[in-house]
């Protein structure tokens, strides 16, 4: 179906309304795709476990204990510990899913390092978080996947039935490592921070 539009001094120009409709539909679909990609990227960042930088929404050196409690509720355990040349920290646990070490700064406690022991954890602000590394490693993944994603990882026996897989460990980026119950078992936890102990 054709109609006519005016374009200044050029008179009437035929317009194909079907073509216009198809063009507008394509623009609409493109807009939706852009929005979905942007939302996906944002979600990807908020549940990312990054060496020396963050454990999901918890950003080391920035996130306070009050914020963490607001997101994940009241902790189940709180204990003073000493790490890294006897520096005092407060180790706080949320059941068996989350463990964070905080240091005192003025009147606040600031997150410094931590570990997650569940693939999915729920935040009051961020919803359900699927915690993962930048290469896609998650808690419950098989040992074979961690070796495929991180072929240069070093594996150390920490105790009788516990192994640590150092995925990333550099002075500039900090540490990122995975726990497993056995050398070739499932990933039981992901830990990130500027130090080795977690």
Secondary structure, 3 states (H helix, E strand, C coil): CEEEEECHHHCEEEEEHHHHHHHHHHHHHHHHHHHHHHHHHHHHHHCEEECCCEECCEECCCCEHHHHHHHHCCCCEEEEEEECCCEEEEEEEECCCEEEEEEEECCEEEEEEEEECCCEEEECCCEEEECECCCCCCCCCCHHHHHHHCCCCEEEEEECCEEEEEEEEECCCEEEEEEECCCCCCEEEEEEECCCCC
